[in-house]
Amino acid sequence: MQKFTRTVADLYSLAEQASSSRFFAEMLGLLKPLIHFDGAVLGLGECRTSAPKVGIIEAHIYGRHPAIVHDYADLERIDPVTAAYLSSKMEEPLQANCPSYFRQCRLQLLNNLTSKYEPRHLLLFGDRPTDATAGRWLVCYRDTSEGFSESETQYLQGLWLHIGRAIDHNRRCVLDALDANRKSRATALLTRQGYINVADQCFHELVQREWPNETSFRLPAKVFQTLLLGHNYVGRYCILSLKEQQGYLLCSASRGDTLQRLTPAETVVAKLFSAGMSNREVAVALGVSTNTVRSQLTRLYSKLNVHNKIQLRQRIEPH
């Protein structure tokens, strides 16, 4: 128990002090004396509904060649361990004797992978992915014939909650270091694929309002590509910008200004029309044709997602 308590305390201390580039390797090093693994992979991923497969968002590898993640990604759809992880409630860690288990299942491709990387036993535990949240897991490998003991299994299960909290706390510390204006900020750290590693509550609220039907842990692909190209995304309810800072992708959000989505000419038409003028009166005031006014109204209605003059006035008045 003393070793367990000391490890938990060291986890949180490490989360406070380490950069994220050092944190994961040093965290897995802290776990090794309790679980005695020869290699490990700590992963984050989403569930692919087309097959029992996890779409890996990021992976942190300890004591194994980095190619193990790429090689395994091509085979995981046939892996019964992955299927068990996705289908079970994960009330306790999963164990497997890799060579005998894959031979028994007649999975030669997985058996070949086992021979290449030489794990004899694996121990897996984690949180399953859902439609709204990414999954997180830790798989430990042992290269000897001796499997993982009951106490090691219990250690992993007992540590798991603290591992997750330590990861989240470390990322918040990184975010605080990059953007110290905590009271008024709405920022997030993104992965290179557009996934949200950690974010302020205000950032989550703005993104959720902009995309109420999207998953909460990833920006829409087109929006992320726009940001990567160096452009701001101006949405209905929020404006997003992205910059790379100290190797991290720092995404900032602010409340969207309705008028920023309109051209100068559309802005004038919107103000006059919402003030009560008719199409003809607006056309006379601006010295243009009524057809021009109608075209501008059609475009600005679409941009602001309004359908009548009352809704337009409600969107324009605060600005």
Secondary structure, 3 states (H helix, E strand, C coil): CHHHHHHHHHHHHHHHHCCHHHHHHHHHHHHHHHHCCCEEEEEEEEEECCCCEEEEEEEEEECCCCHHHHHHHCCHHHCHHHHHHHHCCCCCCEEEEHHHHHHHCCCHHHHHHHHHHCCCEEEEEEECCCCCCCEEEEEEEECCCCCCCHHHHHHHHHHHHHHHHHHHHHHHHHHHHHCCCCCCCCEEEECCCCEEEEECHHHHHHHHHHCCCCCCCECCHHHHHHHHCCCCEECCCEEEEEEEECCEEEEEEEECCHHHHCCHHHHHHHHHHHCCCCHHHHHHHHCCCHHHHHHHHHHHHHHHCCCCHHHHHHHHCCC
